[in-house]
Amino acid sequence: MARAEEHIRELLKLSIEDRAHAAKLLLDSLDEGIDDPEAEGLKVAELIRRAQAVRDGKAELVDADEARRRVMARLREVRGE
């Protein structure tokens, strides 16, 4: 995990376009075998929107542990646990 966070810190130093490109490459690696150009365009647009929100100081940034805690809590809520 620490290694990934080091990479993320370095990526965050890049321009918004380069960060969007890096994010797209990472997303593509998760979607191998799925070919939907419309979905692809929507993902890129969302990444750019989110990157802009971070740059403008409008996004709430949380560390990985907090993000994981929130996701797990939401999953438990959805599952009725």
Number of C-alpha atoms within 10 A of each C-alpha: 6 7 8 9 12 10 10 12 11 10 16 12 10 12 11 16 12 13 18 22 15 14 17 16 12 11 14 14 10 10 12 8 8 10 10 9 9 8 11 16 11 11 16 16 13 13 19 18 13 15 19 14 13 13 11 9 10 10 12 7 10 10 8 11 9 11 12 12 11 13 12 12 13 13 12 11 10 9 8 7 8
